Amino acid sequence: MRIISRKTLRAFQIRHPRVRQPLDDWHRLVESSVWETPADVKRAFRSADFLPDNRIVFNIAGNEVRLVVKVEYRFQTVYIRFVGTHADYDKIDATAI
C-alpha cells in the first residue's frame, strides 16, 4: 500500500516520542501489504474499526493513539486523515475528516 502522508505521522512522533516505534511498525506493515477489501485489513489488524467512506480507525500503542485513514483499495493507497491521542480522537468526528 502507498501511504500518504508520512509527514503527519512524523509530526506526531516528534510531539509524542514514546509512540514512535508503534507508529513506525504500523507504517512498515501497511506499506508492505496489499489490501483489496476490508477483510484484508481485518486479517492484519483485528482491532481495526471500520467507518463509512472506507475510513478505518487503528488503535496504536495499546489504544494510546488513534489513527484514522481513508483507504482507496482500487489504487492501493492509504490516506492518513488523523493521528492523535485517545482524548484528541474523542473531540473529532472521524467520519467527517
C-alpha positions in Angstrom: 0.0 0.0 0.0 1.1 3.5 -0.7 0.7 5.8 2.4 0.0 9.5 2.2 1.2 11.4 4.2 4.1 10.1 6.3 4.7 13.7 7.3 1.6 13.7 9.5 3.0 10.7 11.4 6.4 12.2 11.9 5.0 15.4 13.2 3.0 13.5 15.8 6.0 11.4 16.7 8.1 14.5 17.4 5.5 15.6 19.9 5.0 12.1 21.4 8.3 10.2 21.0 7.3 7.2 23.1 4.8 6.1 20.4 7.4 6.4 17.6 8.1 2.7 17.4 4.5 1.5 17.3 3.7 4.1 14.6 6.8 3.0 12.6 5.7 -0.6 13.0 2.2 0.2 11.7 3.7 2.1 8.7 6.1 -0.7 7.8 3.4 -3.3 8.0 0.8 -1.3 5.9 3.4 -0.3 3.4 4.3 -3.9 2.7 0.6 -5.0 2.5 -1.8 -5.4 -0.3 -5.4 -4.7 0.7 -8.2 -5.3 -1.7 -11.1 -5.5 0.7 -11.8 -4.6 4.4 -11.4 -8.3 5.2 -7.7 -8.0 4.2 -7.3 -5.1 6.7 -9.1 -7.1 9.5 -6.8 -10.0 9.0 -3.8 -7.8 9.7 -5.4 -5.6 12.4 -8.1 -7.4 14.4 -8.9 -4.3 16.4 -9.4 -2.0 13.4 -12.8 -0.2 13.3 -14.4 0.5 10.0 -16.3 3.7 9.3 -18.3 4.9 6.3 -16.5 6.0 3.1 -13.7 3.5 3.5 -12.3 5.1 6.7 -10.6 2.9 9.3 -9.6 3.6 12.9 -6.5 1.9 14.2 -5.6 1.6 17.9 -1.9 2.2 18.2 0.3 1.7 21.3 -2.3 -0.1 23.4 -5.0 2.3 22.4 -3.0 5.3 23.5 -3.0 6.6 19.9 -5.8 6.6 17.4 -5.0 6.7 13.7 -7.7 7.4 11.2 -7.1 6.6 7.5 -9.1 6.6 4.3 -8.3 3.6 2.0 -8.7 3.6 -1.8 -8.5 -0.1 -2.4 -8.5 0.2 -6.2 -5.4 2.5 -6.1 -3.7 0.7 -3.2 -3.5 4.0 -1.3 -3.9 4.8 2.3 -4.5 8.5 3.2 -3.7 9.5 6.8 -6.6 11.7 7.9 -5.9 12.0 11.7 -3.4 10.8 14.3 -3.8 11.8 17.9 -4.2 10.7 21.5 -7.4 8.9 22.5 -8.5 12.2 24.2 -7.9 14.1 20.9 -9.8 11.5 19.0 -12.8 11.9 21.3 -13.0 15.6 20.1 -13.3 14.9 16.4 -15.8 13.4 14.0 -13.8 10.6 12.4 -16.4 10.2 9.7 -16.0 13.8 8.5 -12.2 14.3 8.5 
